[in-house]
Amino acid sequence: MSSISPIDGRYKQNVSELEAYFSEQALMRYRVMVEVKYLLALVDCKPLHKTRSLSKKALTSLKNLYAEFSAKDFKQIKKIEEKTNHDVNAVVVFISEKLKRAGRNDLVPLVHLGLTSEDINNTAYSLMTKGAVENIIVPSIKGVLKELRALSRKTKSLSLLSLTHGQPATTTTLGKEVAIFISRVERELVLVKKTKLLAKLSGATGSYAAHKVAFPSFNWSAFSKRFIKKLGLTQSPVSTQVESGDSLAELLHSFVRINNIFSDFSVDMWLYISRGIFVQKNVVGEVGSSTMPHKINPIFFENAEGNLDIANNNFSFLASRITKSRLQRDLSGSTVFRNIGVGFAHSLLSYKNLARGVLRVSPNKAQMKKELDESWSILAEAIQTILRKSGDVSAYDKIKKLTRGKPLTKKSYLRLVDGLNIAEKDKKALLELTPHTYLGEINKILEEL
């Protein structure tokens, strides 16, 4: 394979659905779409001009320029671009030639009327991103969450030894720990849904100057606002030649946070597998090591972690860079915007690997029981808290002296509790407590999620 990027080589089949949104051909298609829809909006706006109406056949033909945009159409535009050395102008020429062949020379002057190439580009990129997020990325994230919910329900009652600073800590449940990641991602998805991508069609420096000269009595800002809203976007209230990119940056930052959450999950799963809390499915025919036949590596979580890091580097850079432009506009942002699909491709690859990884693990109840059976020391927290409740001002230091660095066994724990000067009710509660049952209100927490 001759591809330089693994996204277009090794991983192509895993992210191919994004080609409809972020490939160069897709960009051309979206440019054609914006130009044609803008043209149709002008045709429908009678105060602007006098031209004969479009027949149903002509209307369908125009819409098909983007609805049925083909590789042949793309190559035709690229051939025009070889002469013009300007990609958006090549789209304008492409549409104009189609109109001439259809006998609608009267519509040619309306193509790209009053617009600058950045009007088309910013709108196209917003539509591309919106489509990919809504149709591919968010459904893929929800697919991961579906598997996590199933895993959380399956393991919600399985007591697990927590580790804080890598040391034994208060008991949790495996399902509760998985549920944390679900809750965090769901919150971010709400913010993604709320993000309204902006667009502008206000001309060379954002002032509708050419528009106004040609049609001085027409309200171009209101027309633009209606048109952009119809596309599913929101009008940028004020701009230079470029749309500021702030809304797109907000969206990318949301995905940085989502990816950080999933990266955190990937690392935790790697650690749980290493610790023996989860065991992985042994798939016949697969190899874990070229020299160690016994190994089943957590490759899906490792792959996800690495690709999430790459995606976030891309998103973070883009979110910072696309919001900057020298004075009213410079061209450096053009090549930057072309990389917007890269972060989403690495993200999509990660989400798919996470879902596959979760499906291949099962909880190891024996290992969880073993760890808790050996961790009576974690109940020192409960003892000192009961002593505080009983009014003992030196409760913490007293229990610290007896337990810090001195592991408790079941026998030594019971002996310690039995010697406490506390109410019988509290003593009974501590004597009945075990590392397995030191769960607080976890069931209530999970019920409320």
C-alpha positions in Angstrom: 0.0 0.0 0.0 1.3 3.4 -0.9 -0.7 5.5 1.6 1.4 7.7 3.9 -1.3 7.9 6.6 -2.6 4.7 8.3 -6.0 6.3 8.2 -6.0 5.9 4.4 -4.0 2.7 4.6 -4.1 0.2 7.4 -7.3 1.6 9.0 -9.1 2.7 5.9 -11.8 0.0 6.1 -12.6 1.1 9.7 -13.2 4.7 8.9 -14.4 4.6 5.3 -17.8 6.0 6.2 -16.2 9.3 6.9 -15.2 9.7 3.2 -18.6 11.0 2.5 -17.9 14.0 4.8 -14.1 14.7 4.9 -12.6 13.5 1.7 -11.5 16.0 -1.0 -14.4 14.8 -3.2 -16.8 15.3 -0.3 -15.5 18.8 0.2 -16.2 19.6 -3.5 -19.7 18.1 -3.2 -20.5 20.3 -0.2 -19.2 23.3 -2.1 -21.4 22.5 -5.0 -24.3 22.0 -2.6 -23.9 25.4 -1.0 -23.5 27.2 -4.3 -26.6 25.5 -5.8 -28.8 26.1 -2.8 -27.7 29.7 -2.7 -28.5 30.0 -6.4 -32.0 28.5 -5.8 -32.6 30.8 -2.9 -31.8 33.8 -5.1 -34.1 32.5 -7.8 -36.9 32.2 -5.3 -36.3 35.8 -4.1 -38.3 37.8 -6.6 -37.3 41.3 -5.3 -33.7 40.6 -6.4 -34.2 40.1 -10.2 -36.5 39.1 -13.0 -35.9 35.7 -14.4 -38.1 33.0 -15.6 -39.0 30.3 -13.1 -37.4 26.9 -12.9 -39.4 23.9 -14.1 -39.5 20.8 -11.9 -37.1 19.1 -14.3 -34.7 22.0 -14.2 -35.0 22.2 -10.4 -34.3 18.4 -10.0 -31.4 18.7 -12.4 -29.8 21.5 -10.3 -30.3 19.6 -7.1 -28.8 16.5 -8.6 -25.5 18.4 -9.1 -24.8 17.7 -5.4 -27.3 14.9 -4.6 -25.7 12.7 -7.3 -22.3 14.2 -7.3 -19.9 11.6 -8.7 -16.2 10.8 -9.0 -16.6 11.9 -12.6 -17.9 15.3 -11.5 -15.1 15.6 -9.0 -12.5 14.9 -11.7 -14.1 17.5 -13.9 -13.8 20.2 -11.2 -10.2 19.2 -10.6 -9.5 19.5 -14.3 -10.9 23.1 -14.2 -8.9 23.8 -11.1 -5.7 22.9 -13.0 -6.4 26.0 -15.1 -7.8 28.4 -12.6 -5.5 27.3 -9.7 -8.5 28.1 -7.4 -10.7 25.3 -6.1 -13.9 27.3 -5.3 -13.7 29.2 -8.6 -13.5 25.8 -10.3 -16.8 24.9 -8.6 -18.4 28.1 -9.9 -17.2 27.3 -13.4 -18.5 23.7 -13.1 -22.0 24.9 -12.2 -22.0 27.7 -14.8 -21.1 25.2 -17.5 -23.9 22.9 -16.4 -26.4 25.8 -16.6 -25.2 26.8 -20.1 -25.6 23.3 -21.4 -29.1 23.3 -19.9 -29.9 26.5 -21.8 -30.1 28.6 -18.6 -27.5 31.3 -19.4 -29.8 33.7 -17.5 -28.9 32.0 -14.2 -25.1 32.0 -14.7 -24.7 35.6 -13.4 -26.4 34.5 -10.2 -23.9 31.8 -9.4 -21.7 32.9 -6.5 -23.4 36.4 -6.6 -21.7 38.7 -4.1 -19.8 35.9 -2.4 -16.2 35.2 -1.7 -14.7 31.7 -1.7 -14.6 31.7 2.1 -18.4 32.1 2.2 -18.6 28.8 0.5 -15.8 27.1 2.4 -16.9 28.0 5.9 -20.4 26.9 5.2 -19.3 23.7 3.6 -17.0 22.8 6.5 -19.7 23.4 9.0 -22.1 21.3 7.1 -19.6 18.5 6.6 -18.7 18.5 10.3 -22.3 18.6 11.4 -23.2 15.7 9.1 -20.3 13.6 10.2 -20.9 14.2 13.9 -24.7 13.6 13.8 -24.6 10.6 11.4 -21.3 8.8 12.2 -19.5 10.0 15.3 -22.2 10.4 17.9 -23.9 7.1 16.9 -20.5 5.4 17.3 -20.1 6.9 20.7 -23.5 5.7 21.6 -22.5 2.3 20.5 -19.6 2.3 23.0 -22.0 3.5 25.7 -24.4 0.7 24.9 -21.7 -1.9 25.6 -20.6 -0.1 28.7 -24.2 0.0 30.0 -24.4 -3.8 29.5 -21.1 -4.3 31.3 -22.1 -2.0 34.1 -25.4 -3.8 34.7 -23.7 -7.1 34.6 -21.1 -6.1 37.2 -23.0 -3.5 39.3 -23.1 -5.8 42.4 -19.6 -7.2 42.1 -17.5 -5.8 45.0 -14.2 -4.5 43.9 -11.1 -3.3 45.9 -10.5 0.3 45.0 -7.0 1.6 44.6 -6.2 5.2 45.4 -2.5 6.1 44.7 -2.3 2.5 43.8 -3.0 1.4 47.4 -6.0 -0.5 48.8 -8.9 1.9 49.5 -12.6 1.9 50.2 -14.6 -0.8 48.4 -16.5 0.0 45.2 -18.3 -2.2 42.7 -17.0 -2.9 39.2 -20.3 -1.7 37.7 -20.1 1.6 39.5 -16.7 2.3 38.1 -17.9 1.6 34.6 -21.0 3.8 35.2 -18.8 6.8 36.0 -17.5 6.8 32.4 -21.0 6.5 31.0 -22.2 9.5 33.0 -19.3 11.6 32.0 -19.6 11.0 28.3 -23.4 11.4 28.3 -22.9 14.9 29.9 -20.5 15.8 27.1 -22.9 14.5 24.4 -25.5 17.0 25.7 -23.1 19.8 25.1 -22.3 18.5 21.6 -26.0 18.5 20.8 -26.3 22.1 22.0 -23.4 23.4 20.0 -24.7 25.5 17.0 -22.2 25.7 14.2 -22.0 29.2 12.7 -21.7 30.2 9.1 -21.4 33.5 7.1 -22.3 34.5 3.6 -21.4 38.2 3.9 -18.9 38.7 1.2 -15.2 39.7 0.9 -14.9 41.4 4.3 -18.2 40.5 6.0 -20.0 43.7 5.1 -22.3 42.6 2.2 -20.7 45.5 0.3 -21.0 44.0 -3.2 -24.5 42.7 -2.4 -25.6 46.2 -1.3 -24.2 48.0 -4.3 -26.1 45.7 -6.7 -29.4 45.6 -4.7 -29.3 48.6 -2.3 -32.8 48.3 -1.0 -32.6 44.6 -0.2 -31.9 43.3 3.4 -29.0 40.9 2.7 -28.3 40.2 6.4 -31.9 38.9 6.9 -31.7 36.9 3.7 -28.4 35.3 4.7 -29.8 34.5 8.2 -32.8 32.7 6.7 -30.7 30.8 4.2 -28.1 29.7 6.7 -30.9 28.6 9.2 -32.5 26.5 6.4 -29.2 24.7 6.0 -29.3 23.8 9.7 -26.6 26.3 10.8 -26.6 29.6 12.6 -25.6 32.9 11.1 -22.4 34.4 12.4 -23.5 37.9 13.6 -20.4 39.7 12.5 -17.2 38.6 10.7 -14.3 39.5 8.5 -13.8 37.6 5.3 -13.6 34.4 7.4 -16.1 33.0 9.9 -14.3 33.1 13.2 -14.4 29.4 13.8 -15.3 29.8 17.5 -18.3 27.5 17.3 -16.4 24.8 15.5 -13.6 25.1 18.1 -16.2 24.7 20.9 -17.4 21.4 19.2 -13.8 20.2 18.8 -13.1 20.9 22.5 -16.1 18.9 23.4 -14.6 15.9 21.6 -11.3 16.5 23.3 -13.1 16.0 26.6 -15.0 13.0 25.3 -11.8 11.4 24.1 -10.0 12.2 27.3 -12.8 10.3 29.2 -12.5 7.4 26.8 -8.7 7.4 27.1 -9.1 7.4 30.9 -11.4 4.4 30.5 -8.9 2.6 28.2 -6.1 3.0 30.7 -8.3 1.7 33.6 -9.3 -1.3 31.5 -5.7 -2.0 30.7 -4.9 -1.9 34.4 -7.9 -4.0 35.4 -6.8 -6.6 32.8 -3.2 -6.5 34.0 -4.5 -6.9 37.6 -6.7 -9.9 36.7 -10.0 -8.1 37.4 -11.0 -8.8 33.8 -10.1 -11.8 31.7 -10.0 -11.5 27.9 -11.7 -13.8 25.5 -9.3 -16.3 23.8 -10.1 -16.0 20.1 -8.9 -19.1 18.1 -6.4 -18.2 15.5 -5.3 -14.9 17.0 -1.7 -14.3 18.2 -0.7 -12.1 21.2 3.0 -12.2 20.7 5.5 -13.3 18.1 7.5 -15.1 20.7 5.3 -15.7 23.8 2.4 -18.0 22.8 0.5 -17.6 26.1 -0.3 -13.9 25.7 -3.6 -12.3 25.1 -2.8 -8.6 24.9 -5.3 -5.8 25.6 -4.8 -4.5 22.0 -8.2 -2.9 21.5 -7.8 -0.7 24.6 -4.1 0.1 23.7 -5.1 1.0 20.1 -8.0 3.2 21.4 -5.7 5.0 23.8 -3.1 5.8 21.1 -5.6 6.9 18.5 -7.5 9.1 21.1 -4.2 10.9 21.8 -3.6 11.5 18.1 -7.2 12.7 17.6 -6.9 15.1 20.6 -3.6 16.5 19.3 -5.4 17.3 16.0 -8.5 18.7 17.7 -6.6 20.8 20.2 -4.4 22.3 17.4 -7.3 22.9 15.1 -9.5 24.5 17.9 -6.6 26.9 18.6 -5.6 27.6 15.0 -8.9 28.0 13.2 -9.9 30.8 15.5 -7.0 33.0 14.2 -6.6 35.0 11.0 -4.4 37.9 10.1 -6.4 41.1 9.9 -9.4 40.4 7.6 -8.0 37.1 6.2 -4.9 35.2 5.3 -4.6 31.9 3.4 -2.8 29.8 6.1 -6.1 28.5 7.5 -7.1 26.9 4.2 -4.7 24.0 4.5 -5.4 23.7 8.2 -9.1 23.2 7.7 -8.5 20.3 5.3 -7.2 18.3 8.2 -10.5 18.5 10.2 -11.4 14.9 9.2 -8.2 13.5 10.6 -9.2 13.9 14.3 -12.6 12.4 13.7 -11.1 9.5 11.8 -8.8 8.6 14.7 -11.7 9.1 17.1 -14.0 6.8 15.2 -11.3 4.1 15.0 -10.9 4.4 18.8 -14.6 4.2 19.5 -14.9 1.0 17.4 -11.9 -0.5 19.2 -13.4 0.3 22.6 -16.7 -1.4 21.7 -14.8 -4.5 20.5 -12.6 -4.5 23.6 -15.5 -4.4 26.0 -17.2 -7.3 24.3 -14.1 -9.4 24.8 -13.8 -9.1 28.6 -15.4 -10.9 31.5 -15.2 -10.1 35.2 -12.9 -12.4 37.2 -14.9 -12.9 40.4 -12.3 -15.1 42.0 -9.6 -12.4 41.7 -11.9 -9.7 43.1 -12.8 -11.9 46.1 -9.1 -12.7 46.7 -8.1 -9.1 46.8 -10.9 -8.1 49.2 -10.3 -11.1 51.4 -6.7 -9.8 51.9 -7.7 -6.2 52.5 -9.2 -5.9 55.9 -7.1 -2.8 56.5 -9.5 -0.7 54.3 -12.0 -0.9 57.2 -9.7 1.3 59.3 -11.5 4.2 57.7 -14.9 3.0 59.0 -13.4 2.4 62.5 -12.0 5.9 62.9 -15.2 7.5 61.5 -17.2 5.7 64.2 -14.8 6.9 66.8 -15.2 10.4 65.6 -18.9 10.0 65.8 -18.5 8.9 69.4 -16.6 12.1 70.2 -13.1 10.7 70.3 -10.9 13.7 69.4 -7.8 11.6 68.7 -9.7 9.0 66.6 -7.7 9.3 63.4 -4.3 9.3 65.1 -5.3 6.4 67.3 -6.3 4.1 64.4 -3.4 5.4 62.3 -1.0 4.2 65.0 -2.6 0.8 65.0 -3.0 0.2 61.3 -0.6 2.3 59.1 1.8 -0.1 57.5 0.4 -2.9 59.6 -2.0 -4.9 57.5 -5.1 -6.1 59.3 -6.4 -9.7 59.0 -10.0 -10.6 59.7 -8.9 -11.9 63.1 -6.9 -8.8 64.1 -9.7 -6.5 62.7 -12.4 -8.2 64.8 -10.1 -8.1 67.9 -9.5 -4.3 67.3 -13.2 -3.6 67.0 -14.1 -5.7 70.0 -11.8 -3.6 72.2 -13.4 -0.2 71.2 -15.2 1.8 73.7 -18.2 2.7 71.6 -22.0 2.1 71.5 -23.0 -1.5 71.1 -25.0 -0.6 68.0 -21.9 0.8 66.3 -19.7 -2.0 67.5 -22.2 -4.5 66.0 -22.2 -2.7 62.7 -18.4 -2.8 62.6 -18.2 -6.4 63.6 -20.6 -7.3 60.8 -18.8 -5.2 58.2 -16.4 -6.9 55.8 -14.3 -5.6 52.8 -17.0 -7.1 50.5 -19.9 -5.2 52.2 -18.2 -1.8 52.7 -20.2 -0.3 49.9 -21.9 2.8 51.3 -24.7 4.0 49.0 -23.4 2.6 45.8 -26.8 0.9 45.0 -28.6 4.2 45.5 -26.1 6.0 43.3 -26.5 3.5 40.4 -30.3 3.7 40.7 -30.2 7.5 40.2 -28.1 7.3 37.1 
